[in-house]
Amino acid sequence: MGAIPHANGVAFRVWAPHAESVAVIGTFNDWDKTKNPMTRENAEGYWYCDVPGAKIGAEYRYSLQTPAGELSKIDPYAREVTNSVGNAVVHDPNFDWGEEFHKTPAWNEWVIYELHVGTFNDPNPDDPRPATFETVVHRFDHLKKLGVNCIQVMPVAEFAGDRSWGYNPAHMFAVEGAYGGPKKFKEFVREAHRNGFAVILDVVYNHFGPSDLDLWQFDGWSENGGGGIYFYQDWRRETPWGDTRPDYGRPEVRQFIRDNAMMWVEDYHIDGLRMDMTLYIRSVRADGEPNLPDGWSLLQWINGEIREKHPNTLTIAEDLQHSEWMTKPVGEGGAGYGAQWDDQFVHPIREAVIAAEDDHRSMGAIAHALAHRYNGDAFQRVIYSESHDEVANGKARVVHEIAPGDPKNWFAQKRSTLAAALVFTAPGIPMLFQGQEFLEGEWFRDTVPLDWDKSSEFRGIVRLYRDLVRLRLNRGGQTKGLTGQHIQVIRADETAKVIAFHRWMDGGQDDSVVVVANFHRDARENFRIGFPESGAWKLLINSDWAGYSETFGNYPSSDVTAEPGECDGLPNHGAVNIGPYSVLVFARTSS
């Protein structure tokens, strides 16, 4: 579909079943609709022509004669456009990747960093143009030092204007020109892989547009004032973003969306796709009704094919209905996603750390958030305390929710890092949102770049995040348990506001980890808890260490020797000292 370059020119194919005639016009024929008429190939309405001498880089459009009049349209499959209301460009499919496909770690060893290209690293904040793929690369050293190994990029499909979150795709197959376009995106992915990062891309299939949308009434036909061949024409078209839901039951539209997903994986070497608000693909409304079986089967098709052809590619659903069916295999009737964003984690954790009064923090809710999983698999969930959605739309960064405009505030620093520590010690795939590691405040906007001065000002907090990532990925060889499935909540103490839990993969030395978190402003001294094994437990991190922040109290926590004797249902016990709003991580080490 679209423009197909070959040795002698470029062929073109487009779907326009209600058109009476179609011609391709462009810089190669002086935009003359008489020079390259297209031939209708079949009853389904595909049109084709070959243009000898046309070259990569040529601009083009389709001229359609329809019952609704003459239309000029951008190619729905255009891999590149001059801008969202400009012309399609014949894109060069050749690119030197220097690799077959990037070898990603197992999903239980992923740490995701979500970023927005336009604001992540903007060297000219007064410039109306956004930052680019190239400017993101300039911060790879920061991400490498932080220790993350996967970058999740908010949508890059061409959208209206130059600044956007990206969830308003005007041209599904083209890469946003203001970010650098398709070649620069390929270079970005290649450079990410060379630096050890997997790349997840956010894609939007629950609606198209709604603005600068040449797909709308593409070949002149529509019913009930609907969007024409690419869209539902009845009540199923309604979404929170306009009447722009694709017709998931129409074979050509299904193919269009499937082709788009496979393009990112196969042509751009993307290692994962995060699909925006799948609830509105499988149903019409937010309450899950009425059901859209065609949307469900489309998701199964895409996920099934990706899993079969690219088994290490992770597909993630943003569904937020905590349905196990989203991550059940297609063969069992599920949607087939590898993981899903887990609202059963983020909401209780944020509520606990944002609450002003200690008495309002529920250790039972925290315990449920830590232990929740889908289909018995902890790594079917992505866990986080901040994401682009959680820090916008009426909500803000955790530090801003606690102390608006004051990231130096002791409570803001202590409780935001308390939440982060649980992200990295609970079972699941952990995710950060850009700037979280240096206490970026307020809320996410596509016009406000990150304040990178804070990465120096709060370098101690950055170090805390780095130390947490290091433990999570077992870089020191002592915390294998944090990459494992298993968790046992040792105690959820509603009086003391302390929760303790055991993490392990196989158990034993250099595997078993015990985490203690204090959700109270008062320190806890000689606080006795159960331990799964007797002997020495080494303290690997104390989040109250003054090296992380000059406001932290450096509470004297230390290693623990667990002694035989039943406690909390475990055969051993030990006493810990823990500072206010702090986390301790202990490991059963061999050294």
N, C-alpha and C positions, 0 to 999 in steps of 0.2 A: 504494500500500500504506500501511497505518497510518491515522493521522488526517488527513483531507483537509478543511481549513476551506473554506467557501464563504460566499456572501452571506447565506444563510438558516440556516446551522447548520454541522454537521460530519458528514461521511461517514466510515465506518470500513470497512476491509477487512483481513482476516487469513487466513492459510493454516493450516488445521487439518484435514487430510484424514480423520483417524480420529475426529474429534469427532461425536457424535450430534446435538448442538445447541450453538449459541454465542450468547451475548448480550453486549452491551457495557454495562458498568455504570460509573457515575461520579458526580461531583458534580452533574451535570445531571439525574440521575434518582434521586437519593438511594440510589445503589448497589443499585437494585432490578433483579434479573435478569429480571423479567417485563415490564418496560416497553419495552425495545429489543432484541427478539430479532433475530438476523441470519439472512439468507437464504443458503442454499448456492447459489452461482452456477453451479458446473460440477462435472464428475467429478473434477477435480484437487483439489478440496477448499478452494476459496476461499469465504469467507463475507463478506457485505456488509450494511450497513444505513446509513440516513441518519437523523440525529437533528436535526430542526429545533429551532432555539433554542439548541443547544449552542454554546459560545463558546471562543475562544482562551483558554488559561489553565486550562481545566477539567481536572481529574484524572480518569483512567479506567483500567480494566482490562478484560480479557475473562474471562467466566465460561463455562467449557466443561463440558458433560456428555459423559463419555467412558466406554468400557468399564472404565477403571481408576478411575472415580469422578468426582466433581465437582472441577474444577481452577479456580483463579483465577490468571491469568497477565498479566504486563506485555506490552504490544505489542512484538513483535520489531523493528518499524520505528519505535518511539517516538523522536522527535527530542529529547525532554526527559523526565527522570524526577525525582521528588522526591528519590530516592536509589536506590542499587542494589537495595534490597529494598522500595522504596516503590511509588509509582504512576506510570504514564505521565502526561504532561501534553500537552495539545493545544498544539503550538508554533506561534508566529506565523511564517509563511514570509516575510513582508514585511520588508525591511531596505533602508535607504538607503545603498547602497555609494558613491554619488558617482562611480562609474566603471563601465565595462563590464567590462573585465578589466585587471589590472595588466600593464603592458608590461615584461617581464623582459629582461635582457640575454641575449646568446647564451651558451650553456652554457660556452664556453671563458673567459667572463668572470665566472663565479660564484665567490664565496668563501663557503663555508657555515660557519655557527656553530651547533653543535648544543647545545640546552639542554633542561632539565627544568623545567617550569613550577613545580612544587612547591618547588624548592630554589634556583632561579636568583637570585631576589631576595626573600628572606623578611625583612620588616622586624621581625617578631616571632618570633624563633627559639624562644622558650619556649612559644609558642602551639601546641597540638596540631594546629591546622589548617594546611594547607600554604599556600604563597604562591599567587598568582592571576595570571590574564592581565593584570589591571591593574597589578600590581606589576612584571611583566616590562616593560611599556611604560615604566615610570619609569626604566629603564636603557637606553632606546633611544639616548640621547645618547652613552653609553659605546660602544655598538656602532657608531654612526655615526662617531665619532672613530677607532675601531679600523679602520674602512674596509670591514668585511664588508658584503655586499649580499644575503645570503640567510640566513634563520633556519630551522633545522630543529628542529621541536618533537617531543619524545618523545610517545608516544600520549596522546590526550586523550579517547578514548571512555570512557564511564562504567565505573568499575571498583569492586571491593569495597573498602569503607572509604574513608578520605580521603587516605591516603598510599600511593603505589605507584610503581614505575617506569612503569606503564601497560600492561605487556604481558600483562595478565589482563583483557581486555575482557568485561564482563558485559552491556553493552548497546551494540551496535555503532553504532547511529545517534544515540545521545544523547551529549552532551558532559559531561564530569565536572563535577558540581555544585560540588564543593569548589574547583574552579578558577574558577568563575563561571558555568558553564553555556553554552548555545548562543549567546545574544545577546552575552554578553561575549566569546566567542571570535570572533564576527563582527567586533565592535568592535576586537579585538586585530589581526585580519588587516587590516582597513581602515586602522588606525593604522600597522601595519608598512608597508603599501603607500605611505601618505602620506610615510613617512620613507625611502622608497627601498629597502625590503627585500622580496625575494621570500620566500614562506613554503613550506617543505616540511613535510609532516606524516607522522609515522611511523604506519603502520597494521599490524594483526595479523590475518592470514587463515590462518595455519598451525594455529591452534587457537582455540577460544572459551573464555572463563572462565579457570580451571575453577570458581571460586566465584561465588555470587550469580547463578547462570545460569538464568534462567527459560526459556531455550531448551531446557533439558534435559527430555526426554520431554514436549515441549510440549503435545501433544494426547493424552497418556496411552499412546501406542503405543511399544514398543521391542522389540528382539530381542536375545537373549544378554546381557541386562543393560546394553545400550547406551543411548545418549543420545536415541534416537528420531529423528524425521523430519529434523532438521538435521545428523545425524551418521552416520558409518559405523557399522554394527552388527557388523562382523567385525574381523579382524586389522588392517585399515587404519585403525582408530580410534586406535591407540596412538601417542602422542607423548611427548616428555619432560615435557609439562605435563599429563599425564593422558590418558584415553581420550576426547579431545574434538576430534578432527580432523573438520572439516565434511565432508559427503558431496559432494565435488566433481563427482560424476557425476549428481546429482539436479538436474533443471532448475530447480526452485524455489530450491534452495540456491545454485546458480550465480548465479541472478538476484539473490538476496539480497546476495551478496558484490559482484557487479558494481554493483548499485544503490548500495551503500555507497561504493565507490570514486568513482563518478560524483557522488554527493552532495557529497563533500568538494571536488571540483574545481568543480562547477557552482553549488552552493548556498553554499559557504563561500569560493569564489574562491581555493582553495589552488593554488599554482604548481608543486607537485611532491608525489609520494607516494613515501616510502621504505618498502618492504614487508619486514617482519621475516622473517628466516630462511626464504626461499623454498625452501630445500632440503627443508623438511618439507611443502611444498605439492606439489612435484613427485616426492617419494619418501617412503617410510615412515620410513627410518632415516637416520642421519647419514652412512652409507657410500653413500648414493644408491640403495639397494635396499630393498625392491622398488620399481620404478618406479610412478608414479601418472599415467598418461596424461591422466586427467580433470583433474588439477590443472594439468598443463602447458597443456592447451587452454584452461582458465579464465584462466590468466595471459595467454595470447595474446589472448583475447577482450578482456580489460580493457585491456591495453597497446595493442592495435590500435585500439580505439575512442577511447581518450584521444589517441593520436597523430593520428587522423583528425580529431577534433573540436577538439582543443586542442593543436596541434603544438608550442607552446612549453612545454607542461607536461612536466616531467622526472619520469619514473618510475625509481626506483633499487631495485635488488635487493640485499638482504643475503643472498648465497648462499655466498660464501667458499669456493667450490670452483674458482675461476678458470676457469670454463667460458665460452668465447666464445659458446656458444649462448644464454646469457642475454641478451646484448646484440645478437644478430643480429636483423634485421627479421623480423616475423611472416611476411611473404611468402616468406622464405627458410627457414622452418621454425624460426626462433628464438623466444625468449619475448618479444622486442620491447621490452625495457627500454632506456632511454636510457643508463643507466650502472649500475655495480655497485660496491659497496665492494670495495676491492682488498687482499686479504690478502697478495698478492705484494709489496705495498709496505710495509704497516705492520709485519709481523713482522720482516723483515730490518732495517728502520730501528731499531725498538725494541731488537732484539737487539744491534745495533752500539753504540748509545749507552748501554745499560744494563750491558753487559759491564764487569767491573771492570778487566780488564787490556787494555791497548792491543793486545797481540799477538792477542787473541781477536776483533778487529774485522776483518771480511772486506770488503775493497774490491770484490771480485768480486760478492759478494751485494748490496752497495750499488748497483753498476753495473746489475745485473739489475733491482733494484727501481726504479731511475730510468727505465729504458728500457722496462719492461713495458707492454703495451697489449693491448686486445682488438679483434680484427678490424681491425687497423691504425689504430685511432682512440684516441689517448691520452685523449680526453675521454669515453670510455666507462667510465672508472674514477674513483672518488672516493678520494682519497689523504689519509692522516691519520696522526698518531702517537699521538693519543688519541681515544677515543670512549667512549660509556657502557659498552660491552662490554670495551674494552681497559683500563679503569681500575676494574674490579670483578671479581667471580667469581674471586677468588684473585689478581688482578693489581691494580696500583695506578698512580697517576700516575707519569710518568717521573721527576719530581724525587724522589718517595718511594721508587721502586725503586732510585735511585742513592744517596740519603742519607735514610733514613727519618726523618721528622719535622723535617728541617732544610732548608727551602727557601733559606736563605742560603748553603748549601754551594756552594763554587766549582764543584766537579765537577757538581753537580746543575744549577746555572744554566747552565753552559757546554754541557753535553751535551744538556740538554732543548731549549735554543734551537738547537743544532746540528741536531737532528731537525726542529724546526719550520722552520728555514731550507730544508731539503730539501723539505718539504711545499709550500712556496711557490715553489720554483724548478724542481721536477720537472714534467714534463707530466702533466696530469690536473686534476680539479676538487678544489681543496684544501678541507679541513674542519678546524675547531677544535672542541674540546669545552669547555664552559663553564668559565671560570676558568683555563684553560690559560695564557692570556696574562698572568696575574699569579701564576703558580707555585702554584696551588691544590694542596694535597698530599693525602696518604693515598689513599683510594679513594672511588668514588661510592656514596652511600647516599641513599635517598629521604627520610631523616629529618634529614640534615645539610645546612643551607644553605651556599651559598658565603660565604666570608669576604671581604666587600668591602673591609675595611680593607687587605687585601693589594694592592688595585689602586692604593692610594696608596703603600704601603710599597715596592712593586716597580714604581713608575711608569716607571722606565727600561726594564724588561723589556716593559711594555705598549707603550712607544714602539718598541722593537725589532720587536714584532709588527706595529705600525702601519706601520712603514717597510717591512717585508716585504710586507704586503698592498698597500701603495702601489706597490711595484715590480711585484708580480704582476699588478696591474690596469693597469699602464702609465700611472699617473696623472701621471707626469712627462714622458711622451712620449718616453722613451728606452729602454724595455724591452718593446717590442711582442713580441719573441721569446718572452717568458714566457707570452704568451697563445697561442702557436703550438703546432703539433704536434711540431716537430722537435727531436731531441736527438741529439748525438754525444758519447759518452764519450771525452774526449781522453786521459785516463790514469787507470787505477785502480792506484795504486802500493802494493803490499802491504808493501813495506819501509818507506816513509816514512809509510804510512797516510794518504795524500792522494788525493783523487779530484777530477778536473777535468772539466767537461763544457760543451758548447756548446749553447745554445738559440736557436732562431730560428723566425720565421714565413715571411718571404720572404728574409731576409738583408739585410746592409748596415747603413748608418747608422741609428741609433735603433731598430734591430730586433735585431741580433745581440747576444747576451749570453753571457759566459763566467763560470761559477761554479766556485770552488775551495773545497773543504772539507777541513779538516785534522782527522782523527780521532785525533790523538796529543797527549799532554800537552806535548810539546816543540814550540816554534815552528819554522817552516821558513823559513830566510833564503836569498834568491837562488835560489829553487826554480824551475827552468826548465821551462816547458811549451809545447806548441804552441798557436798562435792561428790562427784561420781567415783573418784578414786582417792586413795590416801596418798600422802607424800607431798612433795614440793610442787607448788603451782606458781609459776613465774609471772610477775606483773609485766606485761608488754606495753601497755598504754594506760596513762592516767590523764584524762582529758582536762583535769584541773591544773596541769603543769603550767607554771608561770611562763615557761618558754613559748607557750602557745598564745598568751596574751598577758600584757602587764596588769590587766584587771583580775586575772585568775589568782586563786588563793594558794596554789601549790600545796594543797592538803596532803599531809604525809601518809600516803598509801604505800603499801609495800607487798612483797611476795607473801604468800600464804602457805603454811604447812597444814594440810588437811589430816585430821586424826580419825581413827575408827570411832564410830558412834552414830547411831541413826539420827538424821536431821532432814526435814523436808522430804521424807520418804527415800532418802539416799543413805548409803551405809557409812558415810564419812561426813565430817563437818569441819569448818574453819571460820575464823573471824576476819572480817575485812573492815578497813577504814576507808570511807569514801566521802569526798567533798560534795558540796551542794551542786545540784544540777550537773552531775558528772557521770562519766562512764569509765569503768575499769575493765580491762580485758586480760584474763589470765590464761596461760597455756600450760599443759602438762608436757614439759620439754625434757629432752634428753641431755640438754646442756645448760 
